[in-house]
Amino acid sequence: MTKINWFPGHMNKARRELALAMRQTDVVIEMLDARLPVSSQNPLLAKLRGERPCLRLLNKADLADPAVTKAWVEAFRNEAGVRVLPFEGTRKADLKKIPDLCRKLAPHRVSPGKTVRAIVVGIPNAGKSTLINGLIGRRSAKVGDQPAITRGQQRFHVDGSFSISDTPGVLWPKLEDQAGAFKLAASGAVRETAFEQIEVAEFALELLAHRYDVLLMERFQVDSLPDGGAALLEMVGRRRGLLGRGGVVDLERAADVLLRELQRGKIGRISFEGPDERTNAEADAADDPA
């Protein structure tokens, strides 16, 4: 497989800016993808936030396997100074919980004349800007379906005692854990020009066939699944009628269709990883000074 290594130049600057911004931060809101909480976690964040409390939002919970998300919540609860919340960025009930949870995490800042200062961090396309727009009630933070759209830090006052900062998405410089990198690509967190769609689609199909074979069979209306990513992608192309000359499957189109359906939840509620199969993503930061 072709190695995925996507680290836009502005992210180096973003990491430095984030380290400085932490000095004026009381609570860190960490946005993770509920479908792949460890692969979507910036391994440098633990160093950058130090002992500051963290509200960890498992975003896109409506796309994830609810049983697996529940297992992740239990696993993360054991971390000191961390609160965990399955989250859907557009649900008002979820949004309303954020300021109060942050105040509970920083009680020393809850007094007249003080403001609890939160900062939202996460990899590209994690949902940071959507969260802020929901909290402040207007589209001030840029939102898009392409990763890395936010470029500069912004601060917004939600009310008289709570403010929130947005930051550019930050990925680790080298995606050494390629299983995690392929999961990120399949989820939509990596720009399409940084990976081979066919390879990522085949990877995703093998994972789905192993974890969610029934959902895959139901979506593509087949009674059984072939073995291997290449054969599975061929099946997708034929079931969607994506044929070229001589009845040959157009694999590029099949890969594009598969990934779009996967990212939009059309195949069903799926999770790419569970707590019992954590990746080595955190280890990538061990020798990388923040």
N, C-alpha and C positions, 0 to 999 in steps of 0.2 A: 504493500500500500504506500501511496505517496504521503510523505510526512506533512502534517498541518503545522504551520508556524506563522501565526498572524499576530503582529504586534505593531500597530500603527505608531509612527513617531511621536504623535502628540500624547500617547499614553505614558511615555517616560516623564514628560513634563507633568502630567496629571498626578503621577505617583509622588513626585516631589511636592506638588501643591497640596496634596492630601496630607502628607506628613506635617506640613506647616499648619493646615486647617485644623488638625487634631488638637492643637494647643488651645483653641477656642471652642472646643466641643465638649459637651457634657454626656451625650448619649450617641452611640453609633447605631444607625439603622442599616442593617445588612440585608440587601435584597438578594435572595437566592431563587433559583428556579426549582419549584417543588418536585419536578420530574427528575432532577439531577443535582441535589443539594451540595454534594462535595465537588463534583466536576465544575459546578458554576460558582464555586467559592474561591475568592482571591486568597491564595496562601500567604500573602504578605500582610493581610489585614490584622491578624493577631498581633504582629509586631507593631504595626502602626497605631493601633488603638490602645495598646498597653493594658492598664487596669480599668479603662473606661467601660461602663456597662454597655451591653449590646442587646438591641431588639432585633431578632433574626426573623425576617418575614419569608415564609415559603410561598413565593408568588406563583401565580398560575396554578393554584391548587385545584381549580376546576378542570384542568387538563390532566392532572396526575391521578394515579391509582390511590384512592382514599385510604386503603389498608396500608400501603407502603408509606404514605405521608404520615399516618398515625405512628408508625414505627419510627420514622425520623424525628418526630416531635419528642417521643420518649427518649431517643438516643441523645438529642441535643440538650435535653433538660438537665443532664448531668454536668454540663459545663458551668463553671462559676461565673456569675455576673451576666448570664445570658437568659433572656426570655424568648420563647419561640411562639410564632403565630402563623398557622396556615392562612393564606391571604389571597384575595381576589381584588386586583387593583381598582376595579370599577364598582365594587360593592360598597354602598354608603355605610352599612353596618360595620364593615371591616375598617374603613377609613376613620370612623368616629373613635375607634379604640386607640388609635396611634398616640394622640397627645397625652391621654391619661396614662398609658403604659410608660411613656417616656418620663412623665413626671414621677411615677413610682420608682423608676430606675435611678432618678437623680433627685431624691428628696431634699438634699441640701440646697437645691436651687429653687425650691418651691417656697417663696416668701415674697411679700410686697416689694416691688421694684426690681425683681430678678426675673430673668427669662431662661427657661430650659432650652439649651441650644443643641439641636440634633443635626446630624449630618447623614445623608443617604449615600451609601456606597454599594458598589456591585459591578459586575462585569457588564459589557455592552448588551443592550437590549434586555436588561433584567427587569425593567419596569420602574426605574427610579423617577423619571419625569412624569409618568402617569400617576404615581403616588403623590408627588408634589402638586400637580394640577388638581387632583381630587381633594387634597387638603385645603388648598387656597381658593378653590372654586373658580378658577379661570385657567386658560391655557397660556401661562407665562413661561413654563419650562417647555423646551422643544420636545416634541414626541414624534417618533417615526417607527416604521417597521424594519428599518435598516439599522444594524448595529453601529455604535459609535457616533450618534448624531449630536449628543451633547458635548460641547467643546470647552466651556469655561464654567468656573464655579459661580453659583448664584445663591443668594440668601433671601428667604421669604419669611415674613412674620405671619403666622397662622392666627394667633390671637395675642393678647397682651402679655402672656406668660410662656409662650412657646414659639420658637422659630426653627426653621429647617433650611439646610443648605443642600444644594444639588452639586454633584461633582461629575466629571467625565468618567465613563466606564473605564475600569482598569483590568487588563488581563496580565498574567504573569509573562515575563519576557520570552520564555521558552516553554512550549507545551510538550514537556518531556513525556508525560503520561499520555500516549497517543490514544489509548482507549477513551480517556476523558475528553481529549480533543475531538475525536470523532463524535462523541455524544453531544458536545457543544455545537458542532457543525450541524448535526441532525436536528438539534432543537431550534436552530436559527440564530445562535449567538455569535457565529463567525460569518464574516462577509463571504458571499458565494464565490468571489474571485480567488479566495485563499485555499480552496480545496476542490478536489475532483468530485463532482456530484455523483457520478456512477459509483465510485468507491464508497462514498458516505451512505448512499441509498442501500447498497448491498450490505454494508455493516449494520444499518438500522433494521433491515429486513431480517437478518439473522438473529438479531437481538429480539425482535418482535416474535419471530417464529419460536424462539426458546421460551419467552415469557408470556406472550399473549397470542398463542396460536389460534385460539377460538375467535378472538376479535379480528385477526387477520383474515381468517377464512370467511367470516361473515361479511367483512368489508368488500372482499373481492369475489364473493359468491363462488367459493370452491369447496369441495368436500375433503381435500387433503392438500398438504403443502409439499412442494419439492424440497430437496436437500440443497443447501448452499445459497449464498447471497446472489450469485449470478443467475441461477435457475429461478429464484424467487422474483428477481427483477424482471426476468423474461416473462414470468407469469403475470406480473402487474401490467406490463406493456400489452400483452395479448388481451387481458381482461378489459383494458381500457381502449382497445382498438388502435394502439399507437404503432402502426405498421408502416414500413417503407416499401421500397421496391422488392418484389419477390416474396412479400409477406414477412420480411425480416423486421423484428422489433426495433424501434427507434429507442435505444437505451437512454440517450440523453433526455428525451421527453418523458420516458417512463420514470427516470430518477427524479426529474423536476416535479412530476405529478405526485409521486410517493412522498417526497419531502414536504411538499406544501400541504398535503392531506394530513401528514403526521403532525406538523407544526400547528395546524388549525384545529386539531382534536377530532378530525373526521374519522379516524380509525378507532377512537375510543379513549378512555382515560388510562393512560399508561405512565409508568415510571421507568426511567432508564437504569436506575441503581437503587439498591436498598442499603440500610445501615450495616448489613453483614458482609458487604462487598465494597468497602470504601476503596477509593482510588489512592494513588500516591501523590495527588496534586499538592498536598500541604508540604511534602518533602522538597518540592521544587524551590521553595523559598529559604531553605535551611542555610544556604551559603550566600544568599543574596541580600546584601545590606539594604534596609529601607531608607 
